[in-house]
Amino acid sequence: MKKVAIVGGGPSGILCAIIASKKYDVTIFCNQEKLGKKILVTGNGKCNLTNLYNFDKAYNREISNYLKSFDNIKTIKFFEEIGLLTYADEDGRIYPISNTANSVLDVLINQVCKNNINVMTNQTVLNVLKKNDGFVIQTQLQEYNFDKVVIAVGSQDSLLKQMGISYNSFSPSLVALKTKEDTFSLSGMRLSNVKAILKGEANHEEYGEVLFKENGLSGICIFNLSAYLARQKNYNSIICLDLLPNLSNDKLKEIFIKRLNKNYTNSKEFMQGLFSEKINSYILKNCAIKNNEKITKKDIEKIINTIKNLTFNIVGHYQNNQVNSGGVDLNNLTNTLEYKYVKNLYFIGEVVDVDGICGGYNLQWSWTSAVIAGEAL
């Protein structure tokens, strides 16, 4: 029986090994002490497997031909067949019914054991060399010979460089963004149903929750905007927040004029009931209005403009990225994700230049690419 090496013990590597093990003697090389550690941190520890909606807008490039081979419905069915019960939330995100990523990893590891897949943990693959009709895999411990190899290592520049593989540089995506503005007073505050607009070259808008950090912005809609910045390899930009997107400027003005007529004694009292005290104070500070000042009609215009257009200058990103943009270009791979220039060498998962927004789309690419390559082997 021919031998196949899967380099990488993440979601795509594990599933590819399971599929390939039906025909081959498969070995997974994992540089961690256990398989699937990355699965455990996806979806805030719940593992957002896939999504029911919006696949046409989810990725940095068109991958519908790949999804036809193994889409979200087939993903759900596959996991149900190996024992995982799932459910969809109101936004179409698919989770294990247990609400814990451990359940996903458990059913996958069970298949690894059932299919007698060899697992080499704590082994970092340093290089993959083509030799005659096969490959030599070099780790920090020794060398191994295989007939076919699948690279599923995520964003590992060093291995790709050692192998001489051309790829697009990696940039952190789905990540909290650093601001020029001091947001320390808002740290830990959350706002739901916010419209976040990314200005400039990657002009885009998202709706959802924003979480304020000491000097930055986080939350799902900020993560999604970060994907567009990652793809252009430049995080310097402007994000404007509409804190009340369901209310027009005219409606807000009507509300504030009524408040003005109630003779609130100071600006702090005038703002009560709109947002939390910290956010109200931040808005007033941006308008150069003190807490003890009486509000005027001119102040109302400034407050409305700030609520509808709270602006932040983005100067970088944090290090908590969930995925990376960049990797081996699909143009250098066949429809089965085999490298066009080296026979029997495949690339899957995050190491390929396919990245999506939040919502299970990145994991779906992991599952899709794993099955395509696993069956093509």
C-alpha positions in Angstrom: 0.0 0.0 0.0 1.3 3.4 -0.9 2.2 5.8 1.8 0.8 9.3 2.2 2.0 12.1 4.5 -0.2 14.8 5.8 1.9 17.7 7.1 -0.3 19.5 9.7 -2.6 18.3 12.4 -5.3 21.0 12.1 -8.8 20.6 10.8 -7.9 20.2 7.1 -5.1 17.8 7.8 -7.2 15.6 10.0 -10.1 15.4 7.6 -7.8 14.8 4.6 -6.1 12.0 6.5 -9.5 10.4 7.3 -10.5 10.5 3.6 -7.2 9.3 2.3 -6.9 6.4 4.7 -9.6 4.6 2.8 -7.0 3.8 0.1 -3.6 4.6 1.6 -1.3 4.1 4.6 -1.5 7.6 6.1 0.7 9.4 8.6 -0.1 12.8 10.1 2.8 15.0 11.2 1.8 17.4 13.9 4.1 19.9 15.6 1.9 20.0 18.7 1.5 17.5 21.5 -2.0 16.7 20.3 -4.0 16.9 17.1 -6.6 19.5 16.4 -5.6 22.2 19.0 -6.7 24.9 16.5 -10.2 23.4 16.3 -10.7 24.0 20.0 -10.3 27.7 19.7 -12.6 28.2 16.7 -15.9 29.9 17.2 -15.0 31.1 20.7 -14.5 27.5 21.7 -17.8 26.4 20.2 -16.4 25.5 16.7 -18.5 27.2 14.1 -18.3 24.4 11.5 -19.9 26.1 8.5 -22.7 28.4 7.5 -26.0 28.1 5.7 -25.8 31.5 3.9 -23.8 34.1 2.0 -21.1 31.9 0.5 -21.0 34.1 -2.7 -19.6 37.0 -0.6 -17.6 35.2 2.1 -14.2 34.7 0.5 -11.4 36.7 -1.0 -11.8 34.9 -4.3 -14.3 32.8 -6.3 -14.3 29.2 -5.0 -17.8 28.0 -6.0 -16.3 25.2 -8.2 -14.6 23.8 -5.2 -17.6 24.1 -3.0 -19.6 22.1 -5.5 -17.5 19.1 -4.6 -18.0 19.4 -0.8 -20.3 22.2 0.4 -21.9 23.2 3.7 -24.7 20.7 3.3 -22.3 17.8 2.7 -20.2 19.1 5.7 -23.2 18.9 8.0 -24.1 15.5 6.7 -20.5 14.1 7.1 -20.3 15.2 10.7 -23.7 13.8 11.5 -22.7 10.5 10.0 -19.6 10.3 12.3 -21.8 11.1 15.3 -21.9 14.8 15.7 -25.3 16.6 16.3 -25.4 20.2 15.1 -27.8 23.1 15.0 -28.0 26.5 13.2 -28.2 29.8 15.0 -30.3 32.8 13.7 -27.4 33.9 11.4 -27.0 30.4 9.8 -23.9 29.5 11.7 -23.6 25.8 12.4 -22.4 24.6 15.8 -22.2 21.3 17.6 -25.4 20.8 19.7 -23.0 20.5 22.7 -21.8 24.1 22.1 -18.2 22.9 22.6 -15.5 22.4 20.1 -14.3 19.3 22.0 -17.2 17.4 20.5 -16.0 18.1 17.0 -12.5 17.1 17.8 -13.7 14.0 19.6 -15.6 12.6 16.6 -12.6 13.4 14.3 -10.1 11.7 16.5 -12.3 8.7 16.8 -12.2 8.4 13.0 -8.4 8.8 13.1 -8.2 5.8 15.5 -10.7 3.7 13.6 -8.9 4.1 10.3 -5.5 3.2 11.9 -3.9 6.5 10.9 -0.4 7.0 12.1 0.1 10.2 14.1 3.5 11.7 14.7 3.1 14.5 17.3 5.7 16.9 18.5 7.4 16.6 15.1 8.1 19.8 13.1 8.5 19.2 9.4 11.5 21.3 8.3 11.5 20.4 4.7 9.8 18.2 2.0 12.2 17.0 -0.7 11.2 15.4 -4.0 13.1 12.2 -4.5 12.6 10.0 -7.6 8.9 9.0 -7.6 8.4 10.0 -4.0 9.3 12.4 -1.2 11.6 12.7 1.8 10.2 14.4 4.8 12.8 15.9 7.2 11.8 16.6 10.8 13.9 17.8 13.7 14.2 14.1 14.6 14.7 12.1 11.4 13.8 11.5 7.8 10.8 9.6 6.4 9.9 8.4 2.9 6.5 8.8 1.3 4.8 8.4 -2.1 2.5 11.4 -1.8 2.4 14.5 0.4 -0.3 16.9 1.5 0.7 20.2 3.0 -1.8 21.4 5.6 0.3 23.5 7.9 -1.5 26.8 7.9 0.6 30.0 7.5 4.2 28.6 7.9 6.5 30.7 5.8 9.6 28.7 6.8 8.4 25.4 5.3 7.2 27.0 2.1 10.5 28.8 1.7 12.5 25.6 2.3 10.5 23.8 -0.2 10.9 26.6 -2.8 7.2 27.1 -3.1 5.9 30.4 -4.5 3.2 32.0 -2.3 1.5 35.2 -1.5 2.8 36.7 1.8 0.7 36.1 4.9 -1.2 38.9 6.7 -3.2 38.4 10.0 -6.9 38.4 9.3 -10.0 38.3 11.5 -8.1 40.3 14.1 -8.7 43.2 16.5 -7.5 46.6 15.2 -5.4 49.2 16.9 -6.5 52.8 16.8 -4.6 56.1 17.0 -7.3 57.4 19.4 -7.1 56.6 23.1 -10.1 54.3 23.9 -8.9 53.3 27.4 -12.1 54.8 28.9 -14.2 52.5 26.8 -12.2 49.3 27.4 -14.5 46.3 27.7 -17.6 48.1 26.5 -19.8 46.4 23.9 -22.3 47.9 21.4 -24.6 45.7 19.4 -26.2 46.5 16.0 -23.5 48.9 15.0 -22.7 49.9 11.4 -19.0 49.9 10.8 -17.7 51.5 7.6 -14.2 50.9 6.4 -13.0 53.9 4.4 -10.3 54.1 1.7 -9.0 51.5 -0.8 -10.9 48.6 0.9 -14.1 50.5 1.2 -16.7 48.2 2.9 -19.3 48.1 5.6 -20.4 45.6 8.2 -23.2 45.4 10.8 -22.8 43.7 14.2 -21.2 44.0 17.6 -18.2 46.2 18.4 -16.0 45.6 21.4 -13.8 48.4 22.6 -10.2 47.7 23.7 -7.7 49.9 25.5 -6.4 51.2 22.2 -8.5 49.5 19.6 -11.6 47.9 18.3 -12.7 44.3 18.2 -15.9 42.3 17.7 -17.3 40.4 14.7 -17.9 43.3 12.4 -14.4 44.7 13.1 -12.9 41.2 12.5 -14.7 41.1 9.1 -13.4 44.5 8.1 -9.9 43.4 9.1 -10.1 40.7 6.4 -10.2 43.4 3.7 -7.2 45.2 5.2 -5.3 41.9 5.4 -5.9 41.2 1.7 -4.5 44.6 0.7 -1.5 44.1 3.1 -2.1 47.5 4.7 -3.9 48.2 8.0 -3.6 52.0 7.9 -7.2 53.1 7.3 -10.2 54.8 8.8 -13.3 53.1 10.4 -16.4 55.1 11.1 -19.0 53.7 13.4 -22.7 54.5 13.1 -23.9 53.7 16.7 -27.6 54.0 15.8 -27.9 52.8 12.2 -31.7 52.3 12.6 -32.3 55.9 13.3 -31.9 58.6 10.7 -30.3 62.0 11.4 -33.7 63.7 11.2 -35.2 61.2 13.7 -32.4 61.7 16.1 -32.7 65.4 15.8 -36.4 65.1 16.6 -35.6 63.0 19.7 -33.0 65.5 20.9 -35.1 68.6 20.4 -37.8 67.0 22.6 -35.1 66.4 25.2 -33.9 70.0 24.9 -37.4 71.2 25.6 -37.5 69.1 28.8 -34.8 71.5 30.3 -32.3 68.9 31.3 -29.9 70.7 33.7 -26.6 69.4 32.1 -25.2 67.4 29.2 -24.7 64.2 31.3 -28.4 64.1 32.1 -29.3 65.0 28.5 -27.5 61.8 27.3 -28.8 59.4 29.8 -30.7 56.5 28.3 -28.9 56.5 25.0 -25.9 54.5 25.8 -23.9 53.5 28.8 -22.4 56.3 30.9 -18.9 55.6 29.6 -19.9 55.8 25.9 -22.1 58.9 26.6 -19.1 60.6 28.1 -16.9 59.6 25.2 -19.4 61.1 22.7 -19.5 64.3 24.7 -15.7 64.5 24.9 -15.5 64.1 21.1 -18.0 67.0 20.8 -15.9 69.1 23.2 -18.9 69.3 25.5 -18.3 69.0 29.3 -20.5 66.9 31.5 -21.8 69.9 33.4 -22.7 72.0 30.4 -26.2 72.8 29.2 -26.9 71.5 25.8 -27.7 73.9 22.9 -29.2 73.4 19.5 -25.7 73.7 18.0 -24.5 71.0 20.4 -27.3 68.7 19.1 -25.8 68.8 15.6 -22.4 67.8 16.9 -23.8 65.0 19.0 -25.8 63.6 16.1 -22.7 63.8 13.8 -20.6 61.9 16.4 -23.2 59.2 17.0 -23.6 58.6 13.3 -20.0 59.0 12.4 -17.7 58.1 15.3 -14.3 58.0 13.6 -11.2 56.0 14.4 -7.8 56.0 12.6 -6.6 52.4 12.3 -2.8 52.1 12.7 -2.3 48.4 13.0 -3.6 45.1 14.4 -3.3 43.0 17.6 -1.8 39.5 17.6 -5.0 37.5 18.2 -5.8 36.8 14.6 -8.0 33.7 13.9 -6.7 33.1 10.3 -4.2 34.6 7.8 -4.7 36.0 4.4 -2.2 34.8 1.8 -0.7 31.5 0.9 -0.2 29.3 -2.2 -2.1 30.8 -5.1 -5.0 28.7 -6.5 -3.6 29.5 -10.0 -0.6 27.3 -9.1 -2.8 24.4 -8.1 -5.0 22.0 -10.2 -8.7 21.6 -9.6 -7.8 18.8 -7.1 -5.3 21.1 -5.3 -2.3 19.3 -6.6 0.7 21.6 -7.1 1.1 22.1 -10.9 4.9 21.9 -10.8 5.4 18.8 -8.6 3.3 15.7 -9.1 1.7 14.1 -6.0 2.2 17.2 -3.8 -1.0 18.9 -2.6 -1.9 22.0 -0.6 -5.0 22.4 1.5 -6.6 24.6 4.2 -5.1 27.9 5.4 -1.8 27.4 3.5 -3.8 28.1 0.3 -4.6 31.7 -0.5 -8.3 31.5 0.4 -9.7 33.3 3.4 -13.2 34.2 4.5 -15.0 36.4 6.9 -16.3 35.3 10.3 -19.2 32.7 10.3 -17.7 29.3 9.7 -16.4 30.1 6.2 -12.7 29.4 6.9 -13.5 26.1 8.4 -15.7 25.2 5.4 -12.7 25.8 3.2 -10.7 23.5 5.4 -13.2 20.8 5.1 -13.8 21.3 1.3 -10.1 21.4 0.4 -9.4 18.4 2.6 -12.0 16.2 0.9 -11.0 17.3 -2.6 -7.3 16.5 -2.1 -8.1 13.4 0.0 -10.2 11.9 -2.8 -7.9 13.0 -5.5 -4.9 11.1 -3.9 
